[in-house]
């Protein structure tokens, strides 16, 4: 068999079994995405400036302080951000990390989908050798009762064999205060009622910092609109902002942002 044939066979085998992808550079990018098997760099990481997220001043201050401690190598909490939809929970996490990066801290955001919880031990292995500080962000997470994912996450947070590395903190958002669903039946079971309730609360209790988000009153909603519109130099009026919210069934940070997008579109502007 001549060399030409051997070369073609080798090339065909390489196409069938491509070499493994090189490891992701964990030192050069501001954010990464975990798909359950590997990390991918996020090249376009441009969250809103933290100062634009208004109406949640206490929550923002607490989150910035906790994240700054972690970025500086000090003790810091894992964080549960819970409550109303559209109130900027996920936007705030990303904005805070970006703000600290601007201050010069060597910290990165790693985002994982809620459905990837069972793969987090593998992710921790990827991050373990890195000297960087990380915020592992899992958005919109919730579990049904007796979900194995909830037990695994609880173990990862505290005391488990595969606990998260010390240079990683877990930030989770959920619409449920306790993450694990509770039903009226919890109160009706005659046997081990307290045990059932304690188990449903145990996961949320593993987070040292819990920040609640509620829907804004009218004044806070208008403050949100004003912050966005002012940043982009857009004209707006209270009546229009309130009518927009009424047409969408209520006020929230997300509605304020959508109104800003509407204003920019009317003005023929990009934001």
N, C-alpha and C positions, 0 to 999 in steps of 0.2 A: 504494500500500500504506500503510495507516494506521499510526500509532505503536504501537497495541495489538498488531497482528500482528508488527511488527518486534521489540517487546519480548519476545513469546512465543518467537520464533525465537532471539533472543539467549540467553534463559534455557535453551532446549533445548540449544543448542550448549555452554553452560557445564556442563550436566549431563553431556553426552557427553565433554567434555574439561575436567575440573576443573582449577583452577589448581594449580601445583606447591605441595607442602607447604612452609611456611616453614622456614628452616634451624633446626636444633636449637640451643637455648641451651646452650652448652658451659661456662657459668660457674656454673650454679645447681644442678646435681644431683651427687650423689656418685658415680653410676655410669651407664653407658650400654651399650646393646646394639647391635651392628653386625650387620645382616641381609644384608650383601653389597651393599646399595644405599644405605642411609641409616642414620643414627644415631637411636636412640630413647632417651629418658631412662628410667632405672629409678627409679621413685618409691618403691618399698619396698626399700631396700637396708639390711638389718639382719643382717649376718653375726654369727656367734658372737663374743663377746669373745675377743681373742687369748689372754688368760690361761687360757681354758678348753681350749685346744689344748695338751695335755701329752704327754709321751713323745717329743717331737721337739724338745727344747729347743735343741740346737745349730742345727738347721735353721731354727727360728723366729728365733733370735738373728741368724743370718746374713742372713735375709731382711729382718728389720726394719731392720738396719743398712744394707743395700744400698738399700732403698726410701727410708729417711730421707735418705740421700745424694742420691738422685735428686730427692726432693721439695724439698730445699734448694738444688737447682741445681748440685750437685757431680757429679763423674764417678761413674758407677754402671754396673753390669753388666746385660746381659740375662741372664735366669735360666731354667734348665731344672730342674724338679722332677720327678724320675723315681723309679720303684719301685713298691712293692706297692700294690694297689688298696685303697681304703677307709682310707688312712692320713692323710687330711686335707690332701692337697696343695692342692686347689682351695679348701677352706675356709680354709686358712692364708693364701693370697694375698688373699682378700677381707677377712679379719680384719685383716691387716696394713695394708691401704689404709685401712680404716675407722678403725683406731687412730691413724694419722697425720692423718687428717682431724680427729679429736677433739683432736689436739694443735695444730690450727690451720693445717696445711699445705694449700696450694692444689693438691691432687692429686685425680685421679679415676681410676676403673677403667673401662676399656672392654673389654667381653667380646665375643669373636667365636668362632663355632663353627669347629671344625677344618676343616669343608668350605668355609669362606670364605677360605682362605689366598690364593687367586688374586685376591681382591678387595681385599687389603690395600693395594696402591698407591693405590686410590681412597680408602680410609679415611684414609691418610696425608695426602692432599690436603685432606680435611675438617679434619683436626687441625692442619695446618701453620700456619695463621694464628692459632691460639689461643695465648694466653700462659700457659696452664695446663700443669702437668706431668701426664703420663698413664702409667698402667700398662696396656698392651694385653695382655689375658689370653686365651690360647687353651688350652682344656682338652682333655685326653685326645687328644693328637695322635700320629699315627704314619703312616709312609709305607712303601709297598712299594719295592723297589729300582727305580731308574730312573724314579722318580715326578717329573714336572715340578714338582709342588708343593714338593717338598723342595729342588729347585734354586732355585726362586723365593724361598723362605723364606731360604735361605742367602745369596742375593744381597741381600735386604732387610736382613739383619742386618749385613752387612759388605761394603762396597765396590761394591755394585751401583748402577746409575744411579738406581733408585728406592728407595734406602736409607731406612730409617725416620728421621723427624725426630729431632733431638737431644733434644727435650723428651718423647720417647716411649721407654719401655723395654718390651721384650717378655718376658712371663713365660709359660712353656709348661709344661704337665704332660704326662707320657707314662709309660706302663708300661714302655717300652723305654728302656734307658740310652742307646742311640745313636739313638733315634727311628726311624731307617730299619731295616727288617727285614733281618736277616742269616740265612742258612740254612747248612746243612752243605755245600751245594754250593759255597759261597764258598771252602772249603778244598780242593775237589777240582778246580777249574778249573786246567789246566796253563798257561794264558796270562794274564798280567797279574793274577795273584792279588793282589799288593800294591796295584795300582791300584783294584781292586774294593773291597777292604777300606777303603782310604783314603777312597774316595768315600762309603762308608756311614757313616764316622766324621766326615766333614767338617762335616755340619750340627751335630751335637752339640758339636763343637769351637768353633763360633761363639759359644757361650754362655760368658761369662766366669765365671759362677757356676753350678755344678751341685750340686744337693742331692739326696742319695739317701734314700729312705724304705723301711724294712724292716718286716716284721710284728713286733709287739711280743712280748716274753716275757710270762709270766704276771704278773709284778710290774708291768710297764709298763701292761699292759691294765687291771689293777685300779686303777692310778693314774688312768687315763683315766675309768673309771667313777666313781671317787670325786670327781674334779673336776666332772663333769657333775652327779652326784647332789647334791653339796654346794651347787653353785650354785643348784639349784632346790629345795633343802631337802627332798630325797626320802630315805626310808629304804631301805637296801639291805644286802645281805650278800654276802660273797665267794662262798659256795657257789652262790647264785642267779646271780651274774654269770658264774661259770665254766660252770655248766650251760647258761646261755643261749648262751654262745659255742660250747660243744660242739655244741649243737643246730643251729648255723649253720655248722659246718664249720671254725671257726678264730677267732682273735682279731684284731681290728683296731680302729682308731678308729671306724670306721663301726658295727661291731658294738656297741661301747661306747655309742655314741649311740642305737642302736636299743633297747638294753637300758634306757637312761634314758627313752626314750619309752614303753616297756612299763611301767616303774615309775610314770610319771606317769599313764598310762591306768588302771592298777589303782587308783590313789589318787583317780581322778576329777578329775585336775588338768590344766590347760593348761600348755604350755611354749612 
